[in-house]
C-alpha cells in the first residue's frame, strides 16, 4: 500500500499553489479519498521519486459503462455514454521537478495498460496543467463548474493524437 501521508504531503505542496489555494483540510480530505479509492477495482497509482523524496504521482480508477462525474453540469456526450472510462483523479508533480517530463511519464505509465477505451479528467482552465493536457491530446467534453473545471477526454489506443482530433464535440 502506498504511504498516504507522503502522498498527502505532496498533494498539499502542489495544491497550495495558485489557482488552487488549498490547505491542510483539503490535503486531509485527499488522503481519505485516495485511501478509499485504493479499495475500488480498477484503482491504479504511479509515482516518481527524486532521490528518497516523492516527486510526483498520478492515480485513477476504472469506471463502469455509463459512469459520469457526479458533479458534471451535463450528461456525458452520447458517443461516450455506454463506454467504460478510466477517471484520472490526480496528477501532481512538485514545482522543482516540473519541466523534466515527470508529468507525461506518470500519466503515460498510468494509462498504458488500461482496458477502458477512454480516460477522463477534470482540469481548471486557470491552471498551467490544463494547457499541458490539451497539448497532449485531451479534448473538452463537459464541465464541473462552468468556467472553473473542464472535463477532458483522451482515447486510449495507439494513435491517441489522431483519435483525439476526430472526437465529436460535447
Order of alpha helices (4+ residues) and beta strands (2+ residues): alpha-alpha-beta-beta-beta-alpha-beta-alpha-beta-beta-alpha
